[in-house]
């Protein structure tokens, strides 16, 4: 079996473990995205990870782990096309992965580094992802984006993430922060100093990753 087929099999297996419904075309797009990320990373420093194995598990599989939690939330709140804004997206994580998995979701990646957003635009064009866009700028300086879900992956502390990004959350929207271990200190700081509260902390299982991950759901008081 060729290396490419083996990788595609791993992606499909990881998706299956997570309960994510992926077509062979979507698995191929995820691998094309990973290849572009590794290629551009040699010049543009999009991620600290250089090893394809680490990128596959710690970036692609990690981003896949929030697809089902987002689906479950949106099924109850937003039956029509959802707007998801990925803050501090870097090379498009988790935004690009979400856009590939759900062509019906409108994904906007935001980052203060222009070259990273140029890369996301290139990915959108190369993979024909009409639902994926990128905005360069500081999140607090942009016009409101009306997100049903405002997501970040290791962008900032919970307090800073919510404080900087709150104007972009739709009236019935929610904030979702991808974290490692449950951030008890950050939760306390958030709830003491803002009008937002943690609704729940959901454990995330990332296939082939031997580390704790969780999704912190944050809503308005």
QUILINCOR-V249619 format. One record per residue. N is the residue number from 1. RES is the residue in one letter. SS is DSSP state (H for helix, E for strand, - for the rest). PSI is psi in degrees with one decimal (NA if undefined). OMEGA is omega as a letter, one per 40 degrees, with the letter a starting at -180 (NA if undefined). Layout:
# QUILINCOR-V249619
N;RES;SS;PSI;OMEGA / N;RES;SS;PSI;OMEGA
This chain:
# QUILINCOR-V249619
1;X;-;133.5;a / 2;X;-;160.5;a / 3;X;H;-39.3;a / 4;X;H;-41.2;i / 5;X;H;-38.7;i / 6;X;H;-44.0;i / 7;X;H;-42.7;i / 8;X;H;-39.7;i / 9;X;H;-41.4;i / 10;X;H;-41.3;i / 11;X;H;-45.8;i / 12;X;H;-39.5;i / 13;X;H;-42.9;i / 14;X;H;-43.9;i / 15;X;H;-42.3;i / 16;X;H;-42.7;i / 17;X;H;-32.7;a / 18;X;H;-7.9;a / 19;X;-;14.9;a / 20;X;-;129.6;i / 21;X;-;110.1;a / 22;X;-;134.2;i / 23;X;-;164.3;i / 24;X;H;-32.3;i / 25;X;H;-43.8;i / 26;X;H;-39.2;i / 27;X;H;-40.9;i / 28;X;H;-41.1;i / 29;X;H;-39.1;i / 30;X;H;-40.2;i / 31;X;H;-35.1;i / 32;X;H;-41.3;i / 33;X;H;-45.5;i / 34;X;H;-41.8;i / 35;X;H;-42.3;i / 36;X;H;-41.2;i / 37;X;H;-45.6;i / 38;X;H;-38.3;a / 39;X;H;-51.3;a / 40;X;H;-27.9;a / 41;X;H;-26.1;i / 42;X;H;-28.2;a / 43;X;H;-38.5;a / 44;X;H;-0.3;i / 45;X;-;57.7;a / 46;X;-;-29.3;a / 47;X;-;151.5;i / 48;X;-;-19.1;a / 49;X;-;134.5;i / 50;X;-;-24.8;a / 51;X;-;124.4;a / 52;X;H;-37.0;i / 53;X;H;-44.2;i / 54;X;H;-40.2;i / 55;X;H;-43.2;a / 56;X;H;-47.9;a / 57;X;H;-51.8;a / 58;X;H;-17.6;i / 59;X;H;-56.9;a / 60;X;H;-54.2;a / 61;X;H;-38.3;i / 62;X;H;-43.7;i / 63;X;H;-36.3;i / 64;X;H;-26.5;a / 65;X;-;-16.6;a / 66;X;-;-2.7;a / 67;X;H;-51.1;a / 68;X;H;-45.0;i / 69;X;H;-39.4;i / 70;X;H;-42.8;i / 71;X;H;-47.2;a / 72;X;H;-41.9;i / 73;X;H;-47.4;a / 74;X;H;-29.4;i / 75;X;H;-33.1;a / 76;X;H;-23.7;a / 77;X;H;-30.9;a / 78;X;-;83.9;a / 79;X;-;-27.6;i / 80;X;-;-174.5;a / 81;X;-;128.1;a / 82;X;-;152.4;i / 83;X;E;121.1;i / 84;X;E;128.4;a / 85;X;E;123.9;a / 86;X;E;109.3;a / 87;X;E;135.5;a / 88;X;-;42.6;a / 89;X;-;-22.9;a / 90;X;-;-121.9;i / 91;X;-;15.7;i / 92;X;-;36.1;a / 93;X;-;121.5;e / 94;X;-;4.5;a / 95;X;H;-47.0;a / 96;X;H;-41.9;i / 97;X;H;-42.3;i / 98;X;H;-40.4;a / 99;X;H;-37.5;i / 100;X;H;-43.9;a / 101;X;H;-29.3;a / 102;X;-;87.3;i / 103;X;-;-17.0;a / 104;X;-;-9.9;i / 105;X;-;139.6;i / 106;X;E;114.5;a / 107;X;E;128.9;i / 108;X;E;122.1;i / 109;X;E;136.4;a / 110;X;E;132.8;i / 111;X;E;149.2;a / 112;X;-;-9.2;a / 113;X;-;114.5;a / 114;X;H;-41.9;a / 115;X;H;-29.4;i / 116;X;H;-38.1;i / 117;X;H;-30.3;i / 118;X;H;-38.1;i / 119;X;H;-44.6;i / 120;X;H;-39.2;i / 121;X;H;-38.7;i / 122;X;H;-42.4;i / 123;X;H;-44.3;a / 124;X;H;-43.3;i / 125;X;H;-45.4;a / 126;X;H;-35.5;a / 127;X;-;6.5;i / 128;X;-;47.3;i / 129;X;-;87.2;a / 130;X;-;-19.7;a / 131;X;-;3.9;a / 132;X;E;126.5;i / 133;X;E;166.8;a / 134;X;E;139.0;i / 135;X;E;126.3;i / 136;X;E;129.9;i / 137;X;-;168.4;i / 138;X;-;135.6;a / 139;X;H;-35.4;a / 140;X;H;-16.1;a / 141;X;H;-10.6;a / 142;X;-;155.0;i / 143;X;-;150.0;a / 144;X;-;135.1;a / 145;X;-;-3.6;i / 146;X;-;54.3;a / 147;X;E;136.1;i / 148;X;E;-36.6;i / 149;X;E;124.4;i / 150;X;E;113.3;a / 151;X;E;148.8;i / 152;X;E;154.5;i / 153;X;E;99.4;a / 154;X;-;38.5;i / 155;X;-;-46.0;a / 156;X;-;179.6;i / 157;X;-;160.2;i / 158;X;H;-42.6;a / 159;X;H;-48.3;a / 160;X;H;-40.4;i / 161;X;H;-49.8;a / 162;X;H;-43.4;a / 163;X;H;-42.1;a / 164;X;H;-32.7;a / 165;X;H;-4.5;a / 166;X;H;-29.7;a / 167;X;H;-14.2;a / 168;X;H;-4.0;a / 169;X;E;125.6;i / 170;X;E;158.3;a / 171;X;E;-37.8;i / 172;X;E;17.0;a / 173;X;E;-179.5;a / 174;X;E;159.6;i / 175;X;E;136.9;i / 176;X;E;117.5;a / 177;X;E;124.1;i / 178;X;E;123.6;a / 179;X;E;171.7;i / 180;X;-;-111.2;i / 181;X;-;159.0;a / 182;X;-;122.7;a / 183;X;-;75.0;a / 184;X;H;-42.9;a / 185;X;H;-41.9;i / 186;X;H;-37.9;i / 187;X;H;-44.2;i / 188;X;H;-44.0;i / 189;X;H;-43.6;i / 190;X;H;-50.2;a / 191;X;H;-23.6;i / 192;X;H;-27.0;a / 193;X;H;1.4;i / 194;X;-;174.5;i / 195;X;-;19.2;i / 196;X;E;154.3;i / 197;X;E;154.7;i / 198;X;E;122.1;i / 199;X;E;-45.4;i / 200;X;E;159.6;i / 201;X;E;119.4;a / 202;X;E;122.0;i / 203;X;E;141.8;i / 204;X;E;135.7;i / 205;X;-;119.3;i / 206;X;-;114.0;a / 207;X;-;135.8;i / 208;X;-;5.8;i / 209;X;-;119.3;a / 210;X;-;58.0;i / 211;X;-;153.0;i / 212;X;-;137.4;i / 213;X;E;148.3;i / 214;X;E;162.6;i / 215;X;E;118.8;a / 216;X;E;115.7;i / 217;X;E;127.0;a / 218;X;E;130.6;i / 219;X;E;170.0;i / 220;X;E;148.5;i / 221;X;-;NA;NA
